[in-house]
């Protein structure tokens, strides 16, 4: 995202605005919304933390808080580190690419195999059901 003028309404920073208002995960009623999928590898994980979160509601809250911190870090110094891993907000950019965050991302994850749905693993179902 490019930070032209954070107060402008010219659409020049539309991606930044999208990231500021968006969520990586959202629970509505008993339904969890993510861009990709929850897997055995990514369930409960928060980038930069060693231990996964056991409660799905806490996980979603903490994952979105992490996203917000990444966006704020980028906004604080949008040109620092240029296009390297030292760039502020790099963790969020890494989270949004295939293989990012060590392969533990709900964005680039799928329950499809050659275009066909695979059963959701029992460990993932158990994790999700704990939040009911």
MODELLER restraints for C-alpha pairs under 7 A, 6 or more apart:
rsr = mdl.restraints
at = mdl.atoms
rsr.add(forms.Gaussian(group=physical.xy_distance, feature=features.Distance(at['CA:1:A'], at['CA:13:A']), mean=6.87, stdev=0.5))
rsr.add(forms.Gaussian(group=physical.xy_distance, feature=features.Distance(at['CA:1:A'], at['CA:15:A']), mean=5.49, stdev=0.5))
rsr.add(forms.Gaussian(group=physical.xy_distance, feature=features.Distance(at['CA:1:A'], at['CA:16:A']), mean=5.57, stdev=0.5))
rsr.add(forms.Gaussian(group=physical.xy_distance, feature=features.Distance(at['CA:2:A'], at['CA:13:A']), mean=5.84, stdev=0.5))
rsr.add(forms.Gaussian(group=physical.xy_distance, feature=features.Distance(at['CA:3:A'], at['CA:13:A']), mean=5.68, stdev=0.5))
rsr.add(forms.Gaussian(group=physical.xy_distance, feature=features.Distance(at['CA:3:A'], at['CA:78:A']), mean=6.68, stdev=0.5))
rsr.add(forms.Gaussian(group=physical.xy_distance, feature=features.Distance(at['CA:4:A'], at['CA:12:A']), mean=6.39, stdev=0.5))
rsr.add(forms.Gaussian(group=physical.xy_distance, feature=features.Distance(at['CA:4:A'], at['CA:13:A']), mean=6.33, stdev=0.5))
rsr.add(forms.Gaussian(group=physical.xy_distance, feature=features.Distance(at['CA:20:A'], at['CA:68:A']), mean=6.93, stdev=0.5))
rsr.add(forms.Gaussian(group=physical.xy_distance, feature=features.Distance(at['CA:20:A'], at['CA:71:A']), mean=6.78, stdev=0.5))
rsr.add(forms.Gaussian(group=physical.xy_distance, feature=features.Distance(at['CA:23:A'], at['CA:64:A']), mean=5.86, stdev=0.5))
rsr.add(forms.Gaussian(group=physical.xy_distance, feature=features.Distance(at['CA:24:A'], at['CA:34:A']), mean=6.35, stdev=0.5))
rsr.add(forms.Gaussian(group=physical.xy_distance, feature=features.Distance(at['CA:24:A'], at['CA:64:A']), mean=5.91, stdev=0.5))
rsr.add(forms.Gaussian(group=physical.xy_distance, feature=features.Distance(at['CA:25:A'], at['CA:33:A']), mean=5.59, stdev=0.5))
rsr.add(forms.Gaussian(group=physical.xy_distance, feature=features.Distance(at['CA:25:A'], at['CA:34:A']), mean=4.84, stdev=0.5))
rsr.add(forms.Gaussian(group=physical.xy_distance, feature=features.Distance(at['CA:25:A'], at['CA:60:A']), mean=5.79, stdev=0.5))
rsr.add(forms.Gaussian(group=physical.xy_distance, feature=features.Distance(at['CA:25:A'], at['CA:64:A']), mean=6.92, stdev=0.5))
rsr.add(forms.Gaussian(group=physical.xy_distance, feature=features.Distance(at['CA:26:A'], at['CA:32:A']), mean=5.78, stdev=0.5))
rsr.add(forms.Gaussian(group=physical.xy_distance, feature=features.Distance(at['CA:26:A'], at['CA:33:A']), mean=5.15, stdev=0.5))
rsr.add(forms.Gaussian(group=physical.xy_distance, feature=features.Distance(at['CA:26:A'], at['CA:34:A']), mean=6.87, stdev=0.5))
rsr.add(forms.Gaussian(group=physical.xy_distance, feature=features.Distance(at['CA:26:A'], at['CA:60:A']), mean=6.68, stdev=0.5))
rsr.add(forms.Gaussian(group=physical.xy_distance, feature=features.Distance(at['CA:27:A'], at['CA:33:A']), mean=6.17, stdev=0.5))
rsr.add(forms.Gaussian(group=physical.xy_distance, feature=features.Distance(at['CA:30:A'], at['CA:132:A']), mean=6.67, stdev=0.5))
rsr.add(forms.Gaussian(group=physical.xy_distance, feature=features.Distance(at['CA:34:A'], at['CA:106:A']), mean=6.53, stdev=0.5))
rsr.add(forms.Gaussian(group=physical.xy_distance, feature=features.Distance(at['CA:34:A'], at['CA:107:A']), mean=6.97, stdev=0.5))
rsr.add(forms.Gaussian(group=physical.xy_distance, feature=features.Distance(at['CA:35:A'], at['CA:106:A']), mean=6.67, stdev=0.5))
rsr.add(forms.Gaussian(group=physical.xy_distance, feature=features.Distance(at['CA:35:A'], at['CA:107:A']), mean=5.05, stdev=0.5))
rsr.add(forms.Gaussian(group=physical.xy_distance, feature=features.Distance(at['CA:36:A'], at['CA:106:A']), mean=5.31, stdev=0.5))
rsr.add(forms.Gaussian(group=physical.xy_distance, feature=features.Distance(at['CA:36:A'], at['CA:107:A']), mean=4.62, stdev=0.5))
rsr.add(forms.Gaussian(group=physical.xy_distance, feature=features.Distance(at['CA:36:A'], at['CA:108:A']), mean=5.63, stdev=0.5))
rsr.add(forms.Gaussian(group=physical.xy_distance, feature=features.Distance(at['CA:36:A'], at['CA:109:A']), mean=4.86, stdev=0.5))
rsr.add(forms.Gaussian(group=physical.xy_distance, feature=features.Distance(at['CA:36:A'], at['CA:110:A']), mean=5.45, stdev=0.5))
rsr.add(forms.Gaussian(group=physical.xy_distance, feature=features.Distance(at['CA:37:A'], at['CA:106:A']), mean=5.27, stdev=0.5))
rsr.add(forms.Gaussian(group=physical.xy_distance, feature=features.Distance(at['CA:37:A'], at['CA:107:A']), mean=6.99, stdev=0.5))
rsr.add(forms.Gaussian(group=physical.xy_distance, feature=features.Distance(at['CA:37:A'], at['CA:109:A']), mean=5.11, stdev=0.5))
rsr.add(forms.Gaussian(group=physical.xy_distance, feature=features.Distance(at['CA:37:A'], at['CA:110:A']), mean=5.08, stdev=0.5))
rsr.add(forms.Gaussian(group=physical.xy_distance, feature=features.Distance(at['CA:37:A'], at['CA:111:A']), mean=6.38, stdev=0.5))
rsr.add(forms.Gaussian(group=physical.xy_distance, feature=features.Distance(at['CA:38:A'], at['CA:106:A']), mean=5.73, stdev=0.5))
rsr.add(forms.Gaussian(group=physical.xy_distance, feature=features.Distance(at['CA:38:A'], at['CA:124:A']), mean=6.98, stdev=0.5))
rsr.add(forms.Gaussian(group=physical.xy_distance, feature=features.Distance(at['CA:39:A'], at['CA:124:A']), mean=6.16, stdev=0.5))
rsr.add(forms.Gaussian(group=physical.xy_distance, feature=features.Distance(at['CA:40:A'], at['CA:123:A']), mean=6.54, stdev=0.5))
rsr.add(forms.Gaussian(group=physical.xy_distance, feature=features.Distance(at['CA:40:A'], at['CA:124:A']), mean=5.82, stdev=0.5))
rsr.add(forms.Gaussian(group=physical.xy_distance, feature=features.Distance(at['CA:41:A'], at['CA:104:A']), mean=5.71, stdev=0.5))
rsr.add(forms.Gaussian(group=physical.xy_distance, feature=features.Distance(at['CA:42:A'], at['CA:104:A']), mean=4.32, stdev=0.5))
rsr.add(forms.Gaussian(group=physical.xy_distance, feature=features.Distance(at['CA:42:A'], at['CA:105:A']), mean=5.79, stdev=0.5))
rsr.add(forms.Gaussian(group=physical.xy_distance, feature=features.Distance(at['CA:42:A'], at['CA:106:A']), mean=6.55, stdev=0.5))
rsr.add(forms.Gaussian(group=physical.xy_distance, feature=features.Distance(at['CA:43:A'], at['CA:124:A']), mean=6.88, stdev=0.5))
rsr.add(forms.Gaussian(group=physical.xy_distance, feature=features.Distance(at['CA:44:A'], at['CA:52:A']), mean=4.66, stdev=0.5))
rsr.add(forms.Gaussian(group=physical.xy_distance, feature=features.Distance(at['CA:44:A'], at['CA:53:A']), mean=4.55, stdev=0.5))
rsr.add(forms.Gaussian(group=physical.xy_distance, feature=features.Distance(at['CA:44:A'], at['CA:54:A']), mean=6.12, stdev=0.5))
rsr.add(forms.Gaussian(group=physical.xy_distance, feature=features.Distance(at['CA:44:A'], at['CA:56:A']), mean=6.86, stdev=0.5))
rsr.add(forms.Gaussian(group=physical.xy_distance, feature=features.Distance(at['CA:44:A'], at['CA:59:A']), mean=5.49, stdev=0.5))
rsr.add(forms.Gaussian(group=physical.xy_distance, feature=features.Distance(at['CA:45:A'], at['CA:52:A']), mean=4.60, stdev=0.5))
rsr.add(forms.Gaussian(group=physical.xy_distance, feature=features.Distance(at['CA:45:A'], at['CA:53:A']), mean=6.37, stdev=0.5))
rsr.add(forms.Gaussian(group=physical.xy_distance, feature=features.Distance(at['CA:46:A'], at['CA:52:A']), mean=6.79, stdev=0.5))
rsr.add(forms.Gaussian(group=physical.xy_distance, feature=features.Distance(at['CA:46:A'], at['CA:63:A']), mean=5.75, stdev=0.5))
rsr.add(forms.Gaussian(group=physical.xy_distance, feature=features.Distance(at['CA:47:A'], at['CA:101:A']), mean=6.55, stdev=0.5))
rsr.add(forms.Gaussian(group=physical.xy_distance, feature=features.Distance(at['CA:53:A'], at['CA:59:A']), mean=5.47, stdev=0.5))
rsr.add(forms.Gaussian(group=physical.xy_distance, feature=features.Distance(at['CA:55:A'], at['CA:130:A']), mean=6.72, stdev=0.5))
rsr.add(forms.Gaussian(group=physical.xy_distance, feature=features.Distance(at['CA:55:A'], at['CA:131:A']), mean=6.13, stdev=0.5))
rsr.add(forms.Gaussian(group=physical.xy_distance, feature=features.Distance(at['CA:56:A'], at['CA:127:A']), mean=6.89, stdev=0.5))
rsr.add(forms.Gaussian(group=physical.xy_distance, feature=features.Distance(at['CA:56:A'], at['CA:128:A']), mean=6.18, stdev=0.5))
rsr.add(forms.Gaussian(group=physical.xy_distance, feature=features.Distance(at['CA:56:A'], at['CA:131:A']), mean=5.30, stdev=0.5))
rsr.add(forms.Gaussian(group=physical.xy_distance, feature=features.Distance(at['CA:57:A'], at['CA:131:A']), mean=6.28, stdev=0.5))
rsr.add(forms.Gaussian(group=physical.xy_distance, feature=features.Distance(at['CA:67:A'], at['CA:92:A']), mean=6.47, stdev=0.5))
rsr.add(forms.Gaussian(group=physical.xy_distance, feature=features.Distance(at['CA:70:A'], at['CA:89:A']), mean=4.53, stdev=0.5))
rsr.add(forms.Gaussian(group=physical.xy_distance, feature=features.Distance(at['CA:70:A'], at['CA:91:A']), mean=6.88, stdev=0.5))
rsr.add(forms.Gaussian(group=physical.xy_distance, feature=features.Distance(at['CA:70:A'], at['CA:92:A']), mean=6.07, stdev=0.5))
rsr.add(forms.Gaussian(group=physical.xy_distance, feature=features.Distance(at['CA:71:A'], at['CA:89:A']), mean=5.87, stdev=0.5))
rsr.add(forms.Gaussian(group=physical.xy_distance, feature=features.Distance(at['CA:73:A'], at['CA:88:A']), mean=5.41, stdev=0.5))
rsr.add(forms.Gaussian(group=physical.xy_distance, feature=features.Distance(at['CA:73:A'], at['CA:89:A']), mean=5.74, stdev=0.5))
rsr.add(forms.Gaussian(group=physical.xy_distance, feature=features.Distance(at['CA:74:A'], at['CA:88:A']), mean=4.47, stdev=0.5))
rsr.add(forms.Gaussian(group=physical.xy_distance, feature=features.Distance(at['CA:74:A'], at['CA:89:A']), mean=4.71, stdev=0.5))
rsr.add(forms.Gaussian(group=physical.xy_distance, feature=features.Distance(at['CA:77:A'], at['CA:88:A']), mean=6.60, stdev=0.5))
rsr.add(forms.Gaussian(group=physical.xy_distance, feature=features.Distance(at['CA:78:A'], at['CA:88:A']), mean=6.67, stdev=0.5))
rsr.add(forms.Gaussian(group=physical.xy_distance, feature=features.Distance(at['CA:80:A'], at['CA:87:A']), mean=5.57, stdev=0.5))
rsr.add(forms.Gaussian(group=physical.xy_distance, feature=features.Distance(at['CA:80:A'], at['CA:88:A']), mean=6.50, stdev=0.5))
rsr.add(forms.Gaussian(group=physical.xy_distance, feature=features.Distance(at['CA:81:A'], at['CA:87:A']), mean=4.05, stdev=0.5))
rsr.add(forms.Gaussian(group=physical.xy_distance, feature=features.Distance(at['CA:81:A'], at['CA:88:A']), mean=6.99, stdev=0.5))
rsr.add(forms.Gaussian(group=physical.xy_distance, feature=features.Distance(at['CA:94:A'], at['CA:100:A']), mean=4.86, stdev=0.5))
rsr.add(forms.Gaussian(group=physical.xy_distance, feature=features.Distance(at['CA:94:A'], at['CA:101:A']), mean=6.15, stdev=0.5))
rsr.add(forms.Gaussian(group=physical.xy_distance, feature=features.Distance(at['CA:95:A'], at['CA:101:A']), mean=5.28, stdev=0.5))
rsr.add(forms.Gaussian(group=physical.xy_distance, feature=features.Distance(at['CA:95:A'], at['CA:105:A']), mean=5.86, stdev=0.5))
rsr.add(forms.Gaussian(group=physical.xy_distance, feature=features.Distance(at['CA:96:A'], at['CA:107:A']), mean=5.91, stdev=0.5))
rsr.add(forms.Gaussian(group=physical.xy_distance, feature=features.Distance(at['CA:96:A'], at['CA:108:A']), mean=6.65, stdev=0.5))
rsr.add(forms.Gaussian(group=physical.xy_distance, feature=features.Distance(at['CA:97:A'], at['CA:108:A']), mean=6.36, stdev=0.5))
rsr.add(forms.Gaussian(group=physical.xy_distance, feature=features.Distance(at['CA:98:A'], at['CA:108:A']), mean=5.30, stdev=0.5))
rsr.add(forms.Gaussian(group=physical.xy_distance, feature=features.Distance(at['CA:111:A'], at['CA:117:A']), mean=5.83, stdev=0.5))
rsr.add(forms.Gaussian(group=physical.xy_distance, feature=features.Distance(at['CA:111:A'], at['CA:118:A']), mean=5.42, stdev=0.5))
rsr.add(forms.Gaussian(group=physical.xy_distance, feature=features.Distance(at['CA:111:A'], at['CA:120:A']), mean=6.92, stdev=0.5))
rsr.add(forms.Gaussian(group=physical.xy_distance, feature=features.Distance(at['CA:112:A'], at['CA:118:A']), mean=5.49, stdev=0.5))
